[in-house]
Amino acid sequence: MAKQQWKPGNMLYPLPVVMVSVRDKQGKDNIITVAWAGTICTNPPMLSISIRPERHSYRMIEESREFVVNLTTEQLCMATDYCGVRSGKDVDKFKEMRLTKVDASEVEAPMIGEAPVNLECKVKKIEKLGSHHMFIAEVVAVHADEAYMDERGKFDLNRAKPIVYSHGEYYGLSHKIGTFGYSVKRRKKQTFRK
Ligand SMILES: Cc1cc2nc3c(=O)[nH]c(=O)nc-3n(C[C@H](O)[C@H](O)[C@H](O)COP(=O)(O)O)c2cc1C
């Protein structure tokens, strides 16, 4: 197990990659792709997104103190990448990527209709960490697409084919390995054939 020691940096992968939709005080909408995002509290439900202050979207969120986190899928991968390499200063990303604006219920920022899940968020705190400032936000509403629910209303996000971001690359999730707690569940007696 020969390992190289590298200088300190971020190698916490894979990560979710999300499209964050925003609306500024003038009513202008934008989308920024964010991989530095994470769940930080169950109750109250809270998440964080870290954004460089020089991004066009930074000012929009700083002013409005609201945003929507839109989960991404294999089908949305191209749009996810585009929203992460073009600026809302120059292009209308909703228009260019033909994404549907849907009204949110608790915040002014629009949701992306094509995303399987939308998390409406209100900023509670901004931590100025360094290159990135972290927006700590409360999730104030969740929208889940009925297309991924079974007859009994059980939501199966995996049917939407979510993607992850790993060291500069996007990946789909190929197959299920287990379910929560499977490592300690009593296993069925195995029968071995000679
Ligand atoms: C996969 C991916 C992940 C990204 N993650 C972040 C991030 O976590 N924080 C950030 O500030 N920028 C991130 N970016 C860069 C911004 O999305 C990019 O600079 C974008 O064009 C900013 O848009 P805006 O100028 O309209 O705000 C990411 C880009 C990509 C492609």
The ligand as an SDF file (V2000), in Angstrom:
LIG
                    3D

 31 33  0  0  0  0  0  0  0  0999 V2000
  -18.8350   20.7980  -11.4540 C   0  0  0  0  0  0  0  0  0  0  0  0
  -18.6850   22.2120  -11.0040 C   0  0  0  0  0  0  0  0  0  0  0  0
  -18.7190   22.5170   -9.6570 C   0  0  0  0  0  0  0  0  0  0  0  0
  -18.5760   23.8310   -9.2170 C   0  0  0  0  0  0  0  0  0  0  0  0
  -18.6400   24.1060   -7.8800 N   0  0  0  0  0  0  0  0  0  0  0  0
  -18.5120   25.3750   -7.4590 C   0  0  0  0  0  0  0  0  0  0  0  0
  -18.6170   25.6770   -6.0790 C   0  0  0  0  0  0  0  0  0  0  0  0
  -18.8430   24.7940   -5.2350 O   0  0  0  0  0  0  0  0  0  0  0  0
  -18.4760   26.9730   -5.6960 N   0  0  0  0  0  0  0  0  0  0  0  0
  -18.2300   27.9910   -6.5920 C   0  0  0  0  0  0  0  0  0  0  0  0
  -18.0780   29.1530   -6.2030 O   0  0  0  0  0  0  0  0  0  0  0  0
  -18.1410   27.7260   -7.9250 N   0  0  0  0  0  0  0  0  0  0  0  0
  -18.2870   26.4590   -8.3750 C   0  0  0  0  0  0  0  0  0  0  0  0
  -18.2210   26.1740   -9.7000 N   0  0  0  0  0  0  0  0  0  0  0  0
  -17.9660   27.2740  -10.6430 C   0  0  0  0  0  0  0  0  0  0  0  0
  -19.2300   28.0980  -10.9580 C   0  0  0  0  0  0  0  0  0  0  0  0
  -20.3480   27.2710  -11.1510 O   0  0  0  0  0  0  0  0  0  0  0  0
  -18.9560   28.9200  -12.2260 C   0  0  0  0  0  0  0  0  0  0  0  0
  -17.9170   29.8380  -11.9810 O   0  0  0  0  0  0  0  0  0  0  0  0
  -20.1770   29.6130  -12.7750 C   0  0  0  0  0  0  0  0  0  0  0  0
  -19.9140   30.0020  -14.0940 O   0  0  0  0  0  0  0  0  0  0  0  0
  -20.5760   30.8310  -11.9490 C   0  0  0  0  0  0  0  0  0  0  0  0
  -21.7390   31.3520  -12.4960 O   0  0  0  0  0  0  0  0  0  0  0  0
  -22.1940   32.8740  -12.2710 P   0  0  0  0  0  0  0  0  0  0  0  0
  -21.0710   33.7400  -12.7640 O   0  0  0  0  0  0  0  0  0  0  0  0
  -23.4170   33.0000  -13.1400 O   0  0  0  0  0  0  0  0  0  0  0  0
  -22.4560   33.0090  -10.8210 O   0  0  0  0  0  0  0  0  0  0  0  0
  -18.3780   24.8740  -10.1570 C   0  0  0  0  0  0  0  0  0  0  0  0
  -18.3370   24.5660  -11.5240 C   0  0  0  0  0  0  0  0  0  0  0  0
  -18.4940   23.2530  -11.9390 C   0  0  0  0  0  0  0  0  0  0  0  0
  -18.4780   22.9420  -13.4110 C   0  0  0  0  0  0  0  0  0  0  0  0
  1  2  1  0
  2  3  1  0
  2 30  2  0
  3  4  2  0
  4  5  1  0
  4 28  1  0
  5  6  2  0
  6  7  1  0
  6 13  1  0
  7  8  2  0
  7  9  1  0
  9 10  1  0
 10 11  2  0
 10 12  1  0
 12 13  2  0
 13 14  1  0
 14 15  1  0
 14 28  1  0
 15 16  1  0
 16 17  1  0
 16 18  1  0
 18 19  1  0
 18 20  1  0
 20 21  1  0
 20 22  1  0
 22 23  1  0
 23 24  1  0
 24 25  2  0
 24 26  1  0
 24 27  1  0
 28 29  2  0
 29 30  1  0
 30 31  1  0
M  END
$$$$
